[in-house]
Amino acid sequence: MELKVRYVLLLAVGLLSTLLLTTVTAHQEEEEDEPIMEMGGDMDVEDEMEELDHGEELLDGEVEADMPPGPPPVPKVTYKAPEPTGEHFFAESFDMGTLDSWVLSKAKKEDIDEDIAKYDGKWEVEDMKDGKLPGDKGLVLKSRAKHHAISAQLLRPFIFDTKPLIVQYEVNFQQGIDCGGAYVKLLSQTPDLNLDEFVDKTPYTIMFGPDKCGEDYKLHFIFRHKNPKTGEYEEKHAKKPDSDLRTYYTDKKTHLYTLVVNPDNSFEVLVDQAVVNSGNLLTDMTPPINPAAEIEDPDDHKPEDWDERPKIQDPDAVKPEDWDEDAPKQIPDEDAVKPDGWLDDESEYTSDPDAVKPEDWDEDMDGEWEAPQVPNALCETAPGCGAWQRPMIDNPSYKGKWKAPMIDNPNYQGVWKPRKIANPAFFEDLHPFRMTPFNAVGLELWSMSSDIFFDNFFITNERHTADHWANDGWGLKKAAEGAAEPGLVNQMMTAADERPWLWVVYVLTVAVPLVLIIVFCCTGKKTAAAAADYKKTDEPQPDVKEEEVVEKAEADQVKEEKSQPAAAEKNSDAEDSPAEEVNEEEEEEEEEEEFTEEVRGQ
């Protein structure tokens, strides 16, 4: 019995461990997918213990003996602005508290109402509303239902050559997001680029970042590709990520968005340093980079006698002479008989005998008053009332309108398609990575939500430099948010709200051990402890237990009953051989002593 209980306890502990592991994995899947790199030396994270005030300062190196016990204080994360290292083209943390290097657009949007045409949405540099790092400032979109546009020059233009492009920045939807974007545009280097006139039609090389309206959650990666034959630009959109993006828009946490475009045309889109989308510019963009080598001839037309019908009606078929197209689909059932008790002279409804004409009824205005109709009480017990009619049944002679059967069309020529010709606009660009250089970064947004927090913009061509900047910026925020995370129970509830399938895990974790305990405890047979059970411990055991004595006595009785004939013969021989009787008694005593010694040894 004890062994079964131990198995049940071990199973319960295993299921509980699985539950905890599943919850932590679901709640911190970002860390599980791709851990953050180790914090660099420039990151100032101090596990400082909060100072305990007991009325007097502690002496140097001494600890008060009567200090009350309690939980250790929460580690304190101290903020330090990230500093760019290595090769980079743009780095902005907003920790100076100003927008001196940024330009607010003074332009108007075309083709819309004058009332909302201006880019008059407000921008501010301020702390996060519920931030865990005092002193960490960011750029905040403050207005609702307005156009916003702000931009800044790069340290030098980015040229697409032999090194990758890495763009990353942070976004926090502090008030949630209903309908609006938080994407960034990398503005193309053109002679007429004027940041004061930054609008939606300003040429850009890449647009990247989150966008949401209603239940449509997007993470854009769009670049403008120049047609080498015509010189015209066309937007190319990356495929939609397979990952569920909903959490990034609803959890009100700071998320790091990263785009990596490599010279071999591969790309990666990351959120919190975990890849959510990847592909190749040549194969995973819509519309494709390179057009088809052949196209359908626009001047080719289908001949008038072209027959596309695979089946036709048999022209040789003739309607049978006995085919009656006028036969009704249903006919009265001639075999039906009116049920006994049918009330032919009663109607299903009758005037309410208790109804009284209202006092304010005006026959000149309302017409002649009639009592309302109510179900006829006589019909409730009768099989029916009114004129009886035979029920209708399907007509066995009904065939409907005759149609000739279908046969294969002997003149079928297949589905017509125009002939293929060489595409006059065909080109083959095997290096779409070589995009138009850009020299500015901008945010041109419309939003129905306010207080969107942007921070730590960074553009570089070195992956390790971007990772270092991310660890010093977003990594510090994540550490601070982690220190303020709720307890295990709240994490489990939050995880289950976001992933309802976890409720099944919770229920099974509780129900399975409970069922097993009931099965083992209520259906097991009550047996005495075997001698093998005592071999699991070296502790001294009683010489002989009562249950063992009872069992041995029962076994001896069965043995004696089976050996009664043999015992009778022995008794007859014992009269002549008393020495043999003494030997048998001595052997039985020796067996009892050996059994007792075996129990003691165990």
Secondary structure, DSSP 8 states (H G I E B T S, - for coil): -HHHHHHHHHHHHHHHHHHHHHHHHHHTHHHHHS------TT-----B-----SSS---TT---TT---------B---------SS-SEEE--TTS--TTEEE---B-TTS-HHHHB----EEEEE-TT-SSTT-EEEEE--SSEEEEEEEEEEEEE--SSS-EEEEEEEEETT--SEEE--EEEEE--TT--GGG--TTS-EEEEEEEEEETTEEEEEEEEEEE-TTT--EEEEEE---SS--HHHHHS---EEEEEEE-TTSEEEEEETTEEEEEEETTTSEES-SS--SEEE-TT----TT----SEEE-TT----TT--TT--SEEE-TT----TT-BTT--SEEE-TT----TT--HHHH-S----EEE-GGGTTSS-BSS----EEE-TT---S----EEE-TT--------EEE-TT----S-TTS---EEEEEEEEEESS--EEEEEEEEES-HHHHHHHHHHTHHHHHHHHHHT---HHHHHHHHHHH-TTHHHHHHHHHHHHHHHHHHHHHH-------GGGGGG--S---SS-HHHHHHHHHHHHHHHHHTHHHHHHHHHHHTT-HHHHHHHHHHHHHHHHHHHHHHHH-
